Amino acid sequence: MDPEIKAFHESQASEDKAICDLLYQEISKGLAEAENKIWHRHPVWFLNDNPIVGYSKLKDCIRLMFWSGADFNESNLKPGTGKFKDASARFTSVDQINKEDLSRWLSKARNIQWDYKNIYKRKGKLVRLK
């Protein structure tokens, strides 16, 4: 585990740390080819420099976010509120994480991607990757 990600996990309360540890393990297994690092102070996985999935600490939960998740058609992922294509799930207990759902979401994350890597070059316009 990257030392910065480990430090992120260690800074969490015990239940939140358990959630982060499980998410890290499952994401690393499901997207083994992805690079992971701390990005904007949160663990994020990238495919070809494009952000795919990450998690962050919110006031009352750990939020798992998929950058292109709004197009996954998954009822347990809630779409973001802006012009982007993100969707997320929130967890307050490790027992709330369904590994089968997470595995399916990670598979979709690999295959359904919007090009966030070049969003600045395109002046905020998102393009679907094939």
Secondary structure in CASP SS format (residue, H / E / C, confidence):
PFRMAT SS
TARGET T0000
AUTHOR 0000-0000-0000
METHOD secondary structure of the structure
MODEL  1
M C 1.00
D C 1.00
P H 1.00
E H 1.00
I H 1.00
K H 1.00
A H 1.00
F H 1.00
H H 1.00
E H 1.00
S C 1.00
Q C 1.00
A C 1.00
S H 1.00
E H 1.00
D H 1.00
K H 1.00
A H 1.00
I H 1.00
C H 1.00
D H 1.00
L H 1.00
L H 1.00
Y H 1.00
Q H 1.00
E H 1.00
I H 1.00
S H 1.00
K H 1.00
G H 1.00
L C 1.00
A C 1.00
E C 1.00
A C 1.00
E E 1.00
N E 1.00
K E 1.00
I E 1.00
W E 1.00
H C 1.00
R C 1.00
H E 1.00
P E 1.00
V E 1.00
W E 1.00
F E 1.00
L E 1.00
N C 1.00
D C 1.00
N E 1.00
P E 1.00
I E 1.00
V E 1.00
G E 1.00
Y E 1.00
S E 1.00
K E 1.00
L C 1.00
K C 1.00
D C 1.00
C C 1.00
I E 1.00
R E 1.00
L E 1.00
M E 1.00
F E 1.00
W C 1.00
S C 1.00
G H 1.00
A H 1.00
D H 1.00
F C 1.00
N C 1.00
E C 1.00
S C 1.00
N C 1.00
L C 1.00
K E 1.00
P E 1.00
G C 1.00
T C 1.00
G C 1.00
K C 1.00
F C 1.00
K C 1.00
D C 1.00
A E 1.00
S E 1.00
A E 1.00
R E 1.00
F E 1.00
T C 1.00
S C 1.00
V H 1.00
D H 1.00
Q H 1.00
I C 1.00
N C 1.00
K H 1.00
E H 1.00
D H 1.00
L H 1.00
S H 1.00
R H 1.00
W H 1.00
L H 1.00
S H 1.00
K H 1.00
A H 1.00
R H 1.00
N H 1.00
I C 1.00
Q E 1.00
W E 1.00
D C 1.00
Y C 1.00
K C 1.00
N C 1.00
I C 1.00
Y C 1.00
K C 1.00
R C 1.00
K C 1.00
G C 1.00
K C 1.00
L C 1.00
V C 1.00
R E 1.00
L E 1.00
K C 1.00
END
